[in-house]
Amino acid sequence: MTLQRTAYRSAILHSIADPQEVGLDNSFEFFEDGVLVVENGHILDVGPADEVLARHPSGMSVTQYEHKLITAGFIDTHIHYPQTGMIASYGEQLLDWLENYTFPEELKFKNPVYARQVANIFFDELASNGTTTALVFGTVHKESVDVFFEEAEKRKLRMIAGKVLMDRNAPDYLTDTPESGYQDSKALIEKWHNKDRLLYAVTPRFAPTSTPEQLATVGKLLEEYPDVYMHTHLSENKKEIEWVLELFPERDSYLDVYDHYKLLKNRAVFAHGVHLTDCECKRLSETGSAIAFCPTSNLFLGSGLFNLPKMEQHGIRVGMGTDVGAGTSFSMLQTMSEAYKILQLQQQKLHPLKSLYLSTLGGAKALYLDDKIGNLKPGKEADFVVLDLHATPLMSFRMQQAKTLEEQLFVLMSLGDDRTVSKTFVYGEKAYDAEGTTEPEMVTKKKAS
């Protein structure tokens, strides 16, 4: 934790509201020469440099970043840490991809040594891509989640994760039972939920891999622990939807399966939602449930095109997700770029300020954490990222042609990737530095006025 008051001077941009609700001009704050002040892991002050520096005592350490942009840490609302080692697996759609790639890889996580190795690679990748919070799938093994939380706690991360529940339509080596899944989840909740910055998500993989008996235990856990999360998949693939309706012929729709077992609620996050009906959208909105928009995996698996305006019309909370390993990058910048293309294919537009919102404050709202993270307002936890506007020769040249803030932001999202992330700060402490510890930074002391 940062015990000393420190400040960072650079261009600063952050979302303060949904552009769709308040208009583009009222959705952000931008300080061309700004200062962000951090103390005890929280943001103390932010604003124009001259105003902020005048409010603080002389002798405060100020680190200045040239040709950089500070914004809130990215929030990934759907990702699988056990799939880190199988990202970029060729040539299947969802159901075959699970059978041929996902399940064999997840078997390895019965070994906590392997799980810990992957967890650390996973957290390193998040940090180098500027992601400071994520909603994360583990595996069916309780050990994989224990290890994940142990490593997240060491790094002071705000992470949400859970053990996968899966008692049918999967290999025997990856199934649990309704009772064992319930007991394992209960033990993990008691151990990790609300410990430091960690939170728990009850995690049925998706309706086809859970019996009615297991889905009932999910509802029971949510009733017993009303402030935990529920994290699963929904309407990603048309064959998947057909399968769900075959398995649950008494239910009206895919979402109705989850609704019947009381899984829709605040802090319920459904990944994908590519093929939702208006009735399903209405129900998601009524219950305060959220959707994770996962553009790279929807394209990679050929699942379909997410209809963001439809979600907005129904008032559904939406965050951005990479969905690694079906998703093809840990980078939220690359994910924003693919999101733009998905809407283009539907003759719709995705403004760069809306993309920034979905990847920061929108994700925080989807997770009901916008009182703690998502932007740089004083009082929030000090998770932020320093982006390099000249990270590559092409980006540097393109930035010289950019005439507006929106154009600069769109260049970042179109050309940016992990090379664009200069530094990542977690709870006020530097968690990643592209140049290592030897990079010369302009550190000065604020002079007495």
N, C-alpha and C positions, 0 to 999 in steps of 0.2 A: 504494500500500500504506500502511496505517495504521502509521506508525513509533511514534507516541505511544500509550501506553495510554489508552484512553477507555472510558467506561461509560455505559450507558443504563438509566434507571430507569422502570419501568412495570409493569403486569401482564404476566406472561410465561407462555406456554403452548407446550409442544412435545411431540411424540410420542417415546416411547422404545421402543415395541414394537407389534406387531400386536395390536389388541384381540381378534381371533379366536383368537389363540394364548395370550394371558396374561390375558384378561379386561379389561373396560373400566377398572377401578380401577388396574390395574398398567400401563396402556398409555401414560400421559402423566405429565408433571410440570407443576404449575401453581403459580406464585408470585403471589399477589394484589398484593404490593408486592415486585417483584423487581428485580435488577440483573444486567445482562449486561455483561461486561468483554471488550474486544476489544484485541488487540495484534498487530501485524505480519500483518494479514489473517486472523487466526485467533481463535477464541473461547478466552479465557483462563480465564473463570470465569462461573458462573451460579448463581443461587439467591436465597433471601430477602435483601432489601436489607440488613438489619442484619448478617447473617452475612457476606455478600460484602464489604461496605464495611469490616468489621473486619479482613478479610484483606489489605487493600491499603493502600499508603502514603498519607499525607495529600497533598493537592495534586492527586490524580487528578481529571481533568475528568469530571463526571457530568451528562449531559443527561437531564432528566426530561420524560416525556410524560404529560399528563393525559388521562384517558378514552380511553386507547389500549391496545392489546394487541400485544405483540411475539411473533412466532412465526418459525419457519424459513422461508426463501424457498421459494416454490412450485416444484415440479419437473414439467414438462410432458413426458410420455414419448412424445408423437407430435404433430408439427405440421409444416406445409409453409410455409416462408418465402416461396416464390414465389407462393403463393396469397393473400397479404395483399391484393392489389388486386382480388380477385374474390370475397371473402367476401360472403355474402348474395346469391348468384346463384340466381334463382328457378326452381323447378318441374321438377326432373329427379331420377331416381334415379341410382345410381352410374355405370353405364357410359355413359349418355347425357350425364351431367354432366361426365365426363372429356372426352368428345369435343367438347361444345359450349362449355365454359367453360375447363376446366383447360389443355388442350393449347395453344389459341391464346394464353393468357396466358403460359405457360411459354416460348413461342418468344421473347418479348421479352428473356429472360435471357441470350441470346447476347451482348447488349450489356452489357459490365461496368459502364457508367455507370448504366444503368437498374437493374441488379442491386444496385449499391451504394446507390442511392437507396432501394430497397425494403428492403434489409438494415437500414438505419438506422431507417426507419419501424418495421420489425419489432422491432428491439431496444428502441426507445422504447416500443412497445406492451407488450412483455414487462415492462419496468421499471415502467411505470405500473400494471400489474396484479399486481405483486409476484412475478413469475416470474423466478427467477435461474438456472435450468438448464433446458435443453430438448434433446430428441432430435429432429433437424430434417432434413427432406427438402430437398435443393437441386433443381436441374434436371439434365437430361442434359449440360448444358454445364459443362465443367471450370471455366470462368471464374466461374460463379455460386457455386461452392464456395470458390474462392480469395478472392473478394470477401467472402463471408460470414465466413470465418475471419479475414481482415484486420480487419474491423470488430469482431468479437467480441474479438480480441486487444487492441485499443485499449481496450476497456471492461473488461478483466480478467475476462471471463465464463467460467464453466465450461459449454462448449457441446459437443455431439456432433452431427456433420453428415456428409453424404456426397453424392457425385454420383449421380444416378439412372442406373441401368443399364436399357436398354430397346432391344431390337433387333428387335422385331416388334409387329404389332397396334397401331401408333401412327403418326401422320403421319411421312412421310419426314423432315421438318424437325426431328423430335425423336428420331430413332433414332441409336444408335451401332452398333458391331459387337462381337462377343465380344472381339476383340483390342484394339480402341481403348478399349473400356470397361475392360478389364483394365489396360492401360497407363496410362490417365488415373487410375484409382483408385490404382494403385501409386504414381504420382508424388505424388498428393495425400496418401496415407498417409505417405510418406517426408517430405513437407514439413510436415505439420500434426499428425500423431498424437503426443500427449504433448508438444506444444509449449505451454509455459505451462499453462493450464488447459483446453486444447483436446484433443478426442478425435475419432477418425474412425469412421464407420459405413459399411461396404459396403452399398449401397442399391439392390438390384433393386426396381423399382416394385411389381410383383406378378407371380405366375407367368405370367399370360397374355401379358405384354409382354416376356418373356425366352424365348429358345429354349433347348433343352437344352444347347446348346454354351455359351451365356452363363451359365446357372446353374452349369455345371461350372467356369467361371472364377471365379465367386463362391466356390465351395468351395475353389478353389485359393488365392485371396487369404486366406481365413480360415485355411487351413493354413500359409501363409507368414507371416502376421501374427496369431498366435493371440490377442493381447490387443485386437484391434480389435472393433468392434461389427458386428452384422448387423441391418439395419432394413428391414422390408417390411410388406406387408399380408396378412391372412389371414381368410378366411371372414367377410367383411363383409356380403355380399349373396348371396341364393340363386341369382340368375342368374349371378353371378360364379363361384360354386362349380360350377354346371353347365358353364360354359365351361371351367373348369380341367380338369374330368374329360373333356371332349371333346378338349382339346388334349393331355392326358397319359393316354390310356386304359389304359396299362400300370400306372398307379399306383393305389393303393387309396383314396386320399383327397387332398384339397387339401394337408393338412400333409405327407402322404407324398411329395409332389413335392419339397418343400423338404428333407425328411429324406433322400431318396435322394441329393441332391447335398451332403449333410453341412452343412446350414445351421442345424441346431438345436444350440445350445450355450449356455454361459454368455455373457452379453452379446448374445444374440439377442433382439430385441424385435419381436413381431408385433402390428401394430395391429388392433384390433377383436375378432376371435375371437367373433363373435356366434353363429355356428352350428356349434359344435364338438361332435364326438362324444366319448363317454367314452374311446375309444381314443386320440383325438387329445390329449385333456387329459392322459391318462396319459403319453403320449410327451413332451409339453411339460414336464411335471414331472420326468420322468427325466433330461432333458437340461439342466435349469436354465434353460430359455428363459422369457421373460416375455411377458405380454400387456399392451397399452395399452388401457385402458377409455376409450372416446371417446363419452360420452353425447350431447353436443349434435349431433355429426355423424350418429350413428346415428339420432337422431330426425329430423333435417333431411332426410336422404336416404331415410328410411323403411326403413332396413336391418334393424331388429329390436331386441330387448331383450337386453342382455348379462346373463348369468347369473352374478353374482358368487359366490353361495354354491357353485355347482358348481366354480368355479375354486379356491375355498378348500378344498373337500373333496379336491381333487387336489393341493393344496399348490403351486399355480402362483403364481409371483411376478406381482403385478399393480400397475401404476401408473396414474395418471389422465392422460388426454391431451385437449387441446382440439381437435386435428385441424383447425385453421384451414387452408384456407378452407371445407371442408364444415362444420366446426364453426363455430358462429355467434358465438363470443366468445373473446377472448384471456384472459378472466377465469377463473381457476381457481375462484373463489367461485361464479360462475354455472354453471360446469361441475359443481361439487359439487351444486348445487341440482337440475340436470337428472338427475344420477346417482341422487339420492334418488327422483325421480319414476319413473325406469326400474325401480327395484326395487319401488316401490309398485305399479306395474302388474302385477307378478308376485307380489303378496301377500307381499313380503319387506320387511324394514326395513334402512335404512342409517343407522347411528348417526352423529351429527356427529363423534365422536372417530375413527370409522373413516374418514370422509371426509377429515378432516385427515391421518390416517396415509397414505391413498392418494396425497394431493397433496404429501406431504413425504417422510417416511421410507420409505413404501412405494415411491414412485417411485425413491428413492435405491437401495433394495434391488433393484428391477427392473433398474436400471442398474449394479449391483455397485459403487456409489459410496457406500454407507452408512458407510464408514470416513472419508469426507471431507465429506459433506453430508447433509442430511435432517433434522437436528435441531440443538439448541443445546448439545450436550455439549462440554466443554472439549477442545481439540485439533482440532475441526472447523473447516472454512473458514467465515469470518464472512459468510455469506449469510443475511440475515434481512429481515423486513418488519414495518413498524409499521402496524397496522390501527386505523382510527378507529371506535370503537364508536358514535359519534354523527354519522356521515358525512352522513346525511340527516335531515330532520325526522321522517319516519316511523320510521326506525331508532332515533333518539334516544328517541322516545316508546315504541316497543316495548321497548327495553332497560330502561326504567323498570319494566316489568311482569315482566321476566325474573327468576326467583328462584334459578336455579342456573347454574353454569358451562356445563353442557351446553345449557341453554336459550339462553344468550347466544351460544354457538357456532353453534347452529342458526339463530338470527336472522341472524347474520353471513352464513351460507351461503345462506339463503333470500332475504334482501334485499340482500346485498352485491354490489358490482361494482367497477369501477375507482375509483369515488368513495370506496370504503372504504379504499383504499390510501393512507395518509398519506405513507409513506417506504419506499424500498427501498434496502437496503445490499448491495453486491457486494464481496466480499473485504475487508470492513471499511470501505469507502468509500461515501458516499451517492451512489447512482446515480439516484435519483428523489426529488423532494420536491413534493408536491401544491401546496404554497404557495410554491414557488420558494425563493430564498435569503433572502427578507425575513421569513419567518415567525419571530416571536419564540419562542425555545425557552428553557426554564428551565435554564441551564447554571450549575452551581455547582462549587466545589472541595470535595472531601471534607475535612472538618476533622480535624485531628489529635486523636486520642483521648487 
